[in-house]
Amino acid sequence: MMRRLTTLLLLALAPGVAVARGIYSEAGLGATMFLGPTADHAAPGPAMAARLGYAPTSWVSLGARVAASVHEATVPPPPQGELFQLYLLGTDVRFQTHFGWFGMFAEGSGGVAIVSTNVLDAVGVTSPTRHLSPYVSGGGGLEYRTDNPRFAIGIAGDWALYPEFDATQSITARIYLRYTR
């Protein structure tokens, strides 16, 4: 039994597993949750993201990111049960290292965030003239490369800061599928 586990571990960490470089696309699903005071006014909600970019080496990739999440506003009545969307448009960079079939990465992103409605105006998170904010985010994750080196699946988490939305912060967890051409 121990010999079998050792063999599996050595195969998983085996060098020489091909890592694709070039143009990539990535699609992910997960959840976004707000932190701090904004968490009292916005429920966690489903999130989706898409990325497109270029990986010039096996350890760095640069790209563009589009993400969206849907949340229920938990503000004092009269609006009740109202939903809002948070949209992100930005660029990102990822640094990764590989251990055989597995990889670990750190990533950072920045761009613009948009809240779709004025429902958070009542609690001061947004205002009638402020539904757009820059954002910065950072995070990391784990990736598994399939037998075909062009495909990878992974799990990742990110923290984000939206300074114009009353310094709102969020965390997002996602699973994703990545294809490198």
C-alpha positions in Angstrom: 0.0 0.0 0.0 2.8 2.5 0.9 4.7 1.6 -2.2 1.6 2.3 -4.3 1.1 5.7 -2.7 4.8 6.6 -3.2 4.6 5.6 -6.9 1.4 7.7 -7.4 3.1 10.7 -5.7 6.2 10.4 -7.8 4.1 10.2 -11.0 2.1 13.2 -10.0 5.3 15.2 -9.4 7.2 13.8 -12.3 9.1 16.4 -14.3 8.6 16.5 -18.1 4.9 17.0 -18.1 4.3 19.3 -21.0 2.9 22.8 -20.2 1.3 24.6 -23.1 2.2 28.2 -24.0 0.5 30.6 -26.3 -3.0 32.1 -26.6 -5.4 30.9 -23.8 -9.0 31.1 -22.9 -10.5 30.4 -19.5 -14.0 30.1 -18.2 -14.9 29.9 -14.5 -17.9 29.6 -12.2 -18.0 30.3 -8.5 -19.4 32.7 -5.8 -18.6 36.2 -4.6 -19.1 37.4 -1.1 -18.6 41.0 0.2 -16.6 41.8 3.3 -17.0 44.5 6.0 -19.9 46.9 6.2 -21.1 46.1 2.6 -21.7 42.5 3.6 -24.7 43.8 5.7 -26.3 45.2 2.5 -25.4 42.6 -0.2 -25.8 38.8 0.0 -23.3 36.4 -1.5 -24.1 35.4 -5.0 -23.1 33.3 -8.0 -20.2 34.6 -10.2 -18.9 33.8 -13.6 -15.7 34.9 -15.3 -13.9 34.6 -18.7 -10.3 35.3 -19.5 -8.4 35.6 -22.7 -4.7 36.2 -23.0 -1.2 35.0 -23.9 1.2 32.8 -22.0 4.7 33.6 -23.5 6.3 31.2 -21.1 5.1 28.3 -18.9 5.4 30.4 -15.7 3.7 33.8 -16.7 0.5 34.7 -18.6 -1.0 38.1 -19.4 -4.6 38.7 -20.3 -8.0 40.4 -20.2 -10.7 39.5 -17.8 -14.5 39.9 -17.8 -16.5 38.8 -14.7 -20.0 39.2 -13.3 -21.8 38.3 -10.1 -25.4 38.6 -9.0 -26.4 39.6 -5.5 -29.6 40.3 -3.5 -29.6 43.7 -1.9 -30.3 43.5 1.8 -31.1 47.2 2.3 -33.9 48.6 4.5 -37.3 48.7 2.8 -39.0 49.9 0.6 -36.8 48.1 -1.9 -37.1 44.4 -0.9 -35.8 41.3 -2.7 -34.1 43.5 -5.3 -31.0 42.1 -7.2 -28.0 43.9 -8.5 -25.1 42.8 -10.6 -21.4 43.6 -10.2 -19.4 43.7 -13.5 -15.6 43.7 -13.8 -13.6 44.5 -16.9 -9.8 44.4 -16.5 -6.4 43.0 -17.2 -4.6 40.4 -15.3 -1.2 38.7 -14.8 -0.5 35.2 -13.5 2.7 33.7 -12.2 2.8 30.0 -11.8 5.0 27.1 -11.0 4.6 23.5 -11.9 5.1 20.2 -10.1 4.4 17.5 -12.6 0.6 17.4 -13.3 -0.1 20.1 -10.8 0.6 23.8 -10.6 0.3 26.6 -8.1 -0.2 30.3 -9.1 -0.5 33.8 -7.8 -2.5 36.3 -9.9 -3.3 40.0 -9.8 -5.9 42.1 -11.7 -7.0 45.6 -12.1 -9.6 47.5 -14.1 -13.1 49.0 -13.7 -16.1 47.7 -11.7 -19.7 48.6 -12.5 -22.8 48.2 -10.2 -25.9 47.7 -12.4 -28.5 49.5 -10.2 -28.9 52.3 -7.7 -30.3 50.0 -4.9 -27.1 50.4 -2.8 -27.4 54.3 -2.9 -29.7 54.2 0.1 -26.9 52.8 2.3 -24.1 54.8 0.9 -22.1 52.1 -0.9 -22.9 53.8 -4.2 -24.4 57.2 -5.0 -26.5 58.5 -7.9 -23.3 59.7 -9.6 -21.0 56.8 -8.5 -21.8 53.4 -10.0 -18.3 53.0 -11.5 -15.1 52.2 -9.5 -11.6 51.1 -10.3 -10.7 47.8 -8.7 -7.6 45.8 -7.8 -7.5 42.2 -6.9 -5.1 39.5 -6.0 -5.3 35.8 -5.3 -4.1 32.4 -6.2 -5.0 28.8 -6.8 -4.2 25.3 -7.8 -4.3 23.8 -11.3 -4.3 20.3 -12.7 -3.2 19.6 -16.2 -4.9 16.8 -18.1 -3.2 14.2 -20.4 -3.7 16.8 -23.1 -1.3 19.6 -22.1 -3.6 22.2 -23.7 -6.3 21.7 -21.1 -6.2 22.4 -17.4 -8.8 22.6 -14.6 -8.3 24.5 -11.4 -9.6 26.1 -8.3 -8.8 29.7 -7.3 -9.7 32.5 -4.9 -9.3 36.2 -5.2 -9.7 39.3 -2.9 -10.8 42.6 -4.5 -11.0 46.2 -3.4 -13.3 48.8 -4.9 -12.2 52.2 -3.5 -15.1 54.3 -5.0 -17.8 51.9 -3.6 -17.1 53.0 0.0 -13.9 51.0 0.0 -15.9 47.8 -0.5 -14.0 44.5 -0.4 -15.0 41.1 -1.8 -13.7 37.5 -2.0 -14.5 35.2 -4.9 -13.9 31.4 -5.1 -14.2 29.7 -8.5 -13.5 26.5 -10.4 -12.3 26.9 -14.0 -11.4 25.2 -17.3 -8.4 26.6 -19.2 -7.5 25.9 -22.8 -4.2 27.0 -24.3 -3.8 26.9 -28.0 
